[in-house]
Amino acid sequence: MPLSTLPPNPLIESLARYPHWFVAACLTVVIAAALWVLAKLLKWSLYLLVGLVLVGGAATTLWLLFH
């Protein structure tokens, strides 16, 4: 019984026409941009977390002060 093979992926086939160095350079730029966006999201998430901790700590301090 012969094994069936998958049809070639059109994305990979279209990239095969370009020089390998060009594909590697483009992938490097895309990955760097994705990491930059991820770092920005993580930075703003950290700022939000610090703000929530400060507000929560201040609210808890005031609640303990008046009770």
N, C-alpha and C positions, 0 to 999 in steps of 0.2 A: 504494500500500500504506500504510494508516494506521499510525501509530506507536502502540504499546500504552503505556498509562500505568500507573504503579504505583498500587496501592490506597493510600488515605491511611493514614498511620501513626496507630494509635489513641492513642499517647502524646501526639503533637502535637495531635491533635483534642481530647483531654481537657484539655490545657493551654490551648487556645484559649478555653475558657469562662471562664477567670480573667482579671482585669485584668492588663495588661502590666506594670504597676509591681509587682504582687504576685509574678508569675513571676520578674521580674528580682531582686527582693529575696530570694526563696527561693534562686535560683541563686547569688547572692552569698554567702549564708550557707553553702550546701553547698560552694562552691569554697573559701571561707575555712577551713572545717573540714577539708577534704581537704588544703589546704596546711599547716595546723597539724599534722596527723598525719604528713605527709611530712617536715616539719621535725623533729618528734620522732624519727622513724626515722633521719633523717640525723644528728641529734645523737648518738643512742646508737651509731650505727655509727662515728662519729668517736671517741667515747670508747673503743669496743672496739678500734679501730685504734691509738689512742695506747697503750692498755694492752698490746696485742700487740707494738708497737715497743719499749716499755720492758722487757717480759719478754724479748724476743728480744735486745735490746741487753745486758741484764744477763747473760743466759746466754752470749752470745758473749764478753763481757768476762771472765767467770769461766773459760770454756773456754780462752781465750787466756792467762789468768793462770797456769793450772795446766799448760799444755802447753808 
